[in-house]
Structure formats: structure tokens, C-alpha cells
Amino acid sequence: MRHGFVLLLITLASSLVWMGCTDNNISSAPDYKLNFSRDTIAFDTVFSTIGSATRQFIVYNHNPRPLSIGSISLSNGTSSGFSIIVDGRIPANNRLSDVEIRAHDSLFVFVNVTVNPTLQDNPLFITDSVVFMTNGNRQSVKLTAYGQDAVIFRGKTIHNDTLLYATKPYLIYDYLAVAPGKTLSIAPGATLCFHKNAALQIYGNLKAEGKKEAKITFRGDRSDKLLDNVPYSYLSGQWKGIQVLGSTSTVSLDHATIMSGKTGIWIPNGTQNDMPRITINNSKIQNFDSCGVVACNAILSLLNSEVSNCRTNCLSLTGGNYTLTHSTLANYYNDLYVGKQRDGSPALRLSNEQSGDQQPAPVQFQCTNSIITGSMPNEIQITDTTRNIPLKYRFDHCYLMAKPFTSTSLKNVQWGNNKEQLFIKTSISGKGYCDFRPTQNAPTRKQADILVSQQPLFSFDMNGISRLRDGVPDLGAYQWPGE
């Protein structure tokens, strides 16, 4: 269990308290009742055979005299999969008798659940109750969870062309690798959940093409909450990410969400002779402990997509050919729940600088109808070492958060400032994550090159809204949603 060591300490400490807890002034009055810090403990989806995180509630005796709780038990005994620990005591068969609680005192009840295989594809709703019998009064705290069967991979390499279906989620430990020359296809609606430090390693090819109504999700395996209103999806660094390790690999992502890992997509190609080809369309790469995409010597297209909230760069590109069209880079990273802040790196980094043994190819970067912004005054870094390796870039119809500069590589560029409200929501809180759709009066509205937006690939934003409905399309991955 994730919190086994903590519970051991609680058990040892609580046992010392119980040794001196007997009081001969115990009340038997039926009008003396217990109070609880909550009436329901709700677990999010729990994978079958994999234990949940531990949750707790507090039992209070607000009465002027001590009470003896005749019994504390689970209504379904051991059959539901729930188990309890009561102030350090681990009850046999989930039942304790004659538990004393002093006047104006409290005790802790810890709950976890391990679900047996449900033998079905959809989640199964599971309920139970912790029942307290005190002086003839029956009181209870309800327990709920969703049990979900999953396909589990542990350090698995795929040696044949393979399709992963969307019927059940996939739970991945260590790594899931695709051998050279082989293709992993992922069906629309599939979910891949990665345990801590697990990665998807592509030596061959990846084809993850979802649909607007059936997105493909790559995420960590924590489905519970850090706090009552804060899901673990708000926390970065939960898994390693997608690693494109073949110099001739092809990756196609469409309507995919990649979230809350260490690096979203890592492409460390050390040769100029062959380059992996990556196409990302209608997709979101969000909330990473390092970068959203790190690429060296690659051919990458980012279309109708969002890369956001990364502790370092949203995009870090060295050597290769890169195209951004109708995309949004927005870096407002602030992992406030664990105290992590941005490291000062800009949202976009372009470089032809040599690093170690890597020989970067010439850089060609084209950015059209896109937004590059964030919480810092300068979100663009271009490092041109001019070592006979030309770095060519062009920004056309873009909003750039940067100190204005003059270049023949700029056309119809808006220079941003941090006082403008571009997006519906840029902060992270218990009420929700960032929302990078434009506000009605955003300066990025109706600023796109309509000749680009009219092309079939870009005529709808990643939410399926027509870019042409207002006559002139907006910059970025999203069209204004309207009233």
C-alpha cells in the first residue's frame, strides 16, 4: 500500500494512547451520539487487484462524558473489498468491539479498498458502510468506490504490429516499448495509465489517432485526489512520458491528451542522416515537470494543438524541421500544491547549439496563426551559434510574448504583454485547471491568416468549432466559443 509506512507509525503511536484510555465514568445515555468529520468517503476509480490510497475520517465525542462504542464494523464484513484501521487498531474481519472514546475527544478511522476483478469492461460501483453501535444508536459513514478492471503491462516490449483497444484502461509499470519496424496502434477512446517512472518507448512507430468524442489519453495511474477538490492530474511528474527513440520512427497523434508527467515527448535523435517524423494534431500536452516536447534532429508538425504549463520549456527544439500552425504554447506552470514553480525557461526554445556528441541538423522553424505566451515577459529564446549550421525561423500571423525585435522573418506579429487577458482561465485551483480558449475581447481574436484557416485541416479548432463562423478566424488552437 502507498501509505503502509505511515500507517505503521500511526499504529505504534496510537497503541500507546489506548493503553491508558479506560475511564470508569462511561455514559450509557442513549441521547449521547457520535459526530463525524464527513458522512461519506468516496474513492475515485480503483484498478482491480491494485490497492487504493488511504483515506480517513474523524469520529468525535462532543459529549461531557466518555462513551464506549459497542462495535465498529463494516456492514459487508470482508466481502466488499474495503478495510479499516481504527486509531491504530487493525480489526480482524473489519470489526472491533468496546472502543472507548473520552469526552470531547476523537479517534481516526482509516479506509482503503482493494477491488477483486469485476470481469466486465465498465467500472463497477461498490458501496459499504462503517457502522458504529453506541448505547443502542446505530450510526454510519458511507463508503463508495468504482472498481475497474485493467490490462496490466510490466516491462513489456511489443514485437509485432499491435492494436490496443478502448474496452479497458491499460496500466503500465516500468515501460511499454515498441520494437524497431513495428507499429503500436491505439484505438479511439483508449486510456493508458503509467505508474511512477514508467514510460512509453517508441523504437518503431506509434499511431494514436482518436476522435473529438473519443480522445486517447496518456496519464499517470493516480486517479484519487491530493485534496478533496484537487485531483492528482493537477500534479506534474507522475510518469516519465513518451520517448521516441528510433531515428526512423513515425508518430501520429490526433485528438490525444498527454498529461502530468516529467517530459511529454522526448526525441533525442543523435544523427542527421535519419530523422523521426512526428505529427501532432488536435491534441493537448499539458502539465509537465520538465518540458512538453524536447526534440533534436526531428521533423515535427504541431497542428491545432496546445502545449502548456511546463516547468521548463513547452517546446525545446534543436536541429530539424518544425512547423506550428494554429497552435497555442501557454506556460503558466505553478504546481502550487507541492510548491514547484517555473525554472525561468521560456515557453519556446530554438537552438542549433551542439550538446555533447549530438550534431544538430540545420533548424527550420515555421510558426503560423499561433500563440506563444506565458507568465514571463519573454517567452521566446533563439540561440543561433552560426557554426555553419543555419537557424531559419519565420513567425507569420502570431501573438508573441517577447521583447519586440526586428527581423525579415516576422510578418503580422503582435507583441504581447502580461496585462492582457487572453484566455478564459490561466490559474490552477481547486475549482479547475487552466482553460486556454480566448476571451471575447482577447487581442488574438480575428487576427489569423484566413487563407491558412480555410484549409480543410484547420477550418475547425480542436473542439470542433468552425474557425470561419465569425468571418475572420482567431489565432491559436481554439476559436472563441461564443456566448
N, C-alpha and C positions, 0 to 999 in steps of 0.2 A: 504494500500500500504506500501511496506517496507520503503519507504523514505518519508512518509507523513509528519512527523515532520520536516524533513529538508526542504521540500518544503514550509511548513508553514512559517518558518523563512525567506526563500528566498522571499516569497510573501510579508511579512511585510516590509523587508528591501528595496525591490525593489519599493514598493509603495511610499516610501519617496523620492526616486530618481525621479520618474515620476512626482511628484508634482511641481518640478521646472525645467522641461525639455523643455518647449516651447521656440522656437527660431524663430524670425521673418525673419531670413536670409535664410530660407529654399530654396534649389535649386530645380528647375523643369527641369533641363537639362537631356535629355534622355540618354546622354552618361555617366551619373553618375550611377554606378551599385553597388550592394552589393557583398560582398565576404563572404564565409562560411568556417568554420573550417573543414568541411567534406561535401561530396556530397551525402553520403548515411549513414543512421542509420540502422544497421542490428541487429535485435534481434535473439537470438537463439530460440530453441523450447519453446513455451509458452503454458502451460496447459490451456485448455478452462475453463472459469469462474474464473481462478486464475490470478490476475493481474501480470504484469511483473515488473521487476526492472525498475527504471527510467534511461534513457539515455539522453544525451544533445549534443547540438552543439552551436556554437557561430556565430552570424551574425555581420559582420564588415562593417563599413562605412569608407573606406580608402580615401574618397574624401575630398577636402578642405572646403566643405560647408555641413551643415546638410541636411538630407533628411527626407521626410515624406513618410513612406511606406503606400501606399493606402490601402492595405489589406494583412493580413497574415491569411491563411486558410488551412484546409486540403482539398485536391482535392475531396475526397469522403465524406466530411462532417462528420457525425457521424456513417456512415454505416460500416466502415472497422474495428472498434474497437480501432483505435489509438486515442489518445487525446494529447493536447499540453498545455503547460503553457509558456507564453512569458514574460520574465523578471518579473515574479511575478503575471502577469495577467492570470486569468483563463477564457478563452473566451467562451461565450455561443455558442453552436453549432460549436465549434472549428473554430471560425472566429473572427478576430479583425480588426478594421479599423483605419486609420490615426495614425499610430505608428511612433513617431518621434525618430530619431537617430542622435546624434550630429556628427560633423566632427571628424574623427579619433577616433570614439567611437565604442562601441559594445553592443550587448544585447544577453542574453541567451535564448535559446529555449529548454524546457524540454519535452521529449516524453515518453509516456508509452502506453501499449496496453493491452486490456482485450479481449480475443477471445471468441466469442459465440461457443457453442458446434458445432463441424463440422459434426457430425453424420456419421463419417467414421473412419476406423481404422488407416489409414496412415496420416501423417502430411499434413496439407493444407497450401500452400504457400499464404501469404497475403501481399498485397502491397498497398501503398498510397504515397502521397507526401505532404510536407509542401510547399505551393505556396506563393511567395512574389510578389506583384504587386507594382512597384515603377516607377513613371514617364513614364508609358507606357511599362516598361520592365517586362516580366514575368520570374522569376527565381524560382527554386525549389530544395528541398532536398528530396531525395527518402527515403521511409521507407519500410522495409521488415521484415517479421516475419514468423515463421512456427507455426501454431496453431495445437495443438494435444489434442484430447480427452483422458481422463484418467479415470480409475476406482479408486474412492476415498474411502479409509477406514479411519475412525476416531475412534480410541479406540476400534477396533474390535477384538473379540475372535472367533476363528473357533472351533465349537463344533462337526463337522463331518469331515470325510475324504474329502479333497477338492483339486481340481486341479486349479491352476492359469494358464490361457492361455497366449500366447505371442502376442495376437492380439493388445492389447493396454497396455501402461505402467500403473503401479499401483502407486498411490500417497498416502502415508501413514502418517497420523497425530497421535501423541501420541504413539500408539503401534498397532502392529498386533500380536496377541497371538494365539498359537495352544494349545488347551486343552489337558490334560493328556490322553494318549492312542489313540489320533487322529493323523493323518498324513497329513501334508501340502506338496503337490507335486507341483513343478513349472516346467512348460514346457520349452524346449529349446528355447532360444531367448527372454525370458521374461525379463523385467526390472522392478525392484522395487525401487521407489524413496521415500526417507524418509525425512520428514520435520524436522526442528531443534528439537533435543531432542527426536525424535521418535526412536522406537526400534522394532526389530523382536524378540518376546519372545517365546521360544520353551519349553513348558512343556511336549509336546508329541514328535512328530517326524517330521523331515524335510527331504525331498527328492528333491534336486535341482540338477538335472543331465542334463547339457546342452551338446552341441556338439562343436567341434572345429569351425565349421562355424556358430554356433548359441549359443553363450555363454549366460549365465544367469548373470545379473548384479544387484548388490545391491549398492546403492549410495545415496547421498543427492539429494534434489529436485532442487538445483540451477543449471540451465543449461545455465545461462548467463555467462558473463565474469567479472572478477575483474578489469582487464585492457583489452585494445583492443586485446592483444595477450596472455592473461592469463586467461584460463577458471577456474571456481570455483572448478573444480575437482582437481586442484593443492593444494587446501587448506584443511587441516585436520580439524576434529572436527565438521563436519556439521550435523551428526546424531549420535545416541548412538552406534549402531552396532547390532550384533546378540547375543542373550543371551540364552544359553542352560541351562534351569532351572529345568529340570526333571532328577532325579537320574537314571532313566532307559531309558532316551531319546536316540534315534538313529538319527544321522545326516549324510547325504551323500551329498557331494558337488563334482561335476565333471564339468569341464570347466565353472567355475564360477569366477566372479570378484567381490571382496568386497573392497570398496574404500572410503577413505576420511571421516571416522567417528572418534569417540572417542576411542573405542576399537573394533577391528574387530570381534572377537569371545570371549565371556566371559563364562566360565564354572565354577561356584562357588559351586561345589558339596561338601557338608559337611560330607558325610558319606562314609565309606569304604565298606559297605555291598553291595551297588549297585553303578555301575559306568556307566555314559553315554558313548556311543560309537560314535566317530566322525571319518569319513573318508573323507579326502580332497585330490582330485586327479585333476591334470591338471588345477589348479586354482591359482589365484593371490589375495593376501591380502595385500593391499598397501595403505600407506599414512594415518597413524592414530595418533591421538593426545596423545594417551597413548600407549597401546600395540597392536600388531597384534593378538595374541592369548594368553589369560590368562586361565590356566586350573588348577583345583585342583581335584584330585581323578577322573581321566578320562582315557579312553582308546582311544588314538588318533593316527591316521596314516596320515602323510603328505607325499604325493607321487607326484613326477613330478610337484611340486608346488613352488611358490615364496611367501615369506613373507618379505616385505621390507618397509623401510622408516617409522619408528615409533619413536615417541618422547621418549618412554621408551624402553621396550624390544620388539623385534619381537616375541619371544616366551618366556613366563614366565610359567614354569611348576612345580607344587608342588604335589607330590603324584600321582601314577598312572603308566600307561604303555604307552610309547610314541615311535613311530617309524618314522624316517625320511629317505626317500630313494629318491635319485636323486632330491633333493630339494635345493633351494637357499634361505638363510637368508642373506639379504644385507641391512645394516642400514646406509644410507647416509641422514637421515632426516635433512631437512633445509627448514622450511616454511618461506622462505626469504621475501615473500610478506607481511606478518603480523609480522615478526620479532621473530618467535619462533625457538628455537634451541633444540638439543638433551639435555636430562637432565643428561647425563653421564652414563646411564644404558647400559649394554652390549646387543648385539643382542639376545643372548641366556642366560637364567637364569634357572638353575636346582636347586631344593631345596626340602629337606624333613623337613623343619623347620615348626613347628606349628605356626599358626597365629590365635589368638583369640580362638574360640571354634572349629575351623576346625582341625580335626585329619587326617593328611596326611597318605595315604597308602604308602607302600614301593615303591620307584621310580625305574622303569626300563626304560632305555633310550637307543635306538639303532639308530645310525646315519651312513648311508652308502651312498657312492657315492655323497656326498653333499658338499655344500659350506656354511661356516659361516664367514661372513666378514662385514666390515663397515668402518667408518671414524675414529674409535678409535683404538689404538694399542692392546687393549684386548677386544674381543667381546664375551667372554665366562665367566660365573660365575657359579661355582658349590659349593653350600652350603650344606655340609653334617654335620648334628648335631650329628650323631652317637647315637641317643637316641633309640637304639634298633629298629630303622627303617632304614634298609639298603638302600643306594642310589647306584644303579648299573648303570653304563653307559658304552657305547662302541662306539668308533669312528673308522670306517673301510673305507679306501679309501676316505679320506675327506681333504678338504682345510680349515684350521682353522686360523683365525686371532686372535692369542693369544700368550702370552709368552710361549715358549716351556716348557713342563714338561714331566716327565717320568711316565709311567703307563702301566701295563699289559693290560689296556683297550683301548690301542691305536694300530692300525695296518695300515701301509701305510698312515700315516698322513703327509701332507705338512703344514709347519708353514708359515703363510703369513706375509707380511709387507706392509705398506701403500704406498710404492714406486712402487709396481707392478700395471700394468694396466690390470685388469681382465676383465672389461666389456666395452661394446661399449660406454655407456654414464652413468655417475653416478651423474651428477648435474641436478638441476631443473632450467629451464629458460623459457623465452617466446618462445623459439624455440622447446620446447618439454620436456617431463618428462624423468626420468631415463630409461635406456634400459640395462637390466642385461643379455643379451646374451654375450657370451665370445668373446673377440677379437681373431684374428687368432693366435697370439703368446702368449695367456694367459697361465700361468703356470698350469691352471686347465684342459687344453686340453689333451685328450688321457691318462687320469690318472684314469679312473673309473675301477671298477672290472667288466670285461666283462661278467662273469658268471651271475652277477645280471642284467646287461643291456640286456642280451639275453632273459630274461624272458618276455613273451608277454606284461605284464603290463608296462614294462619300455623300450621296444625296440624303441619307438618313444618319442620324447620330447613333451612338451606341445604345441608346434607349429606344430606338425606333422612331424618333421624332423627325419629321421632314425638315431638312435644312432650308428648304425653299419656300416654306409656308408664309414667311414674312417678306418675301421678295429678295432680301439680302441676308445671307447666312451669317452665323456667329463664328468667331474664332474658337478653337479648342475642340475637345472631344464631345461637348454637349451643346445642343441648341437650347435656348431659353425655353423652359417647359410651359410657359404661358400661365394665364390666370386659372 
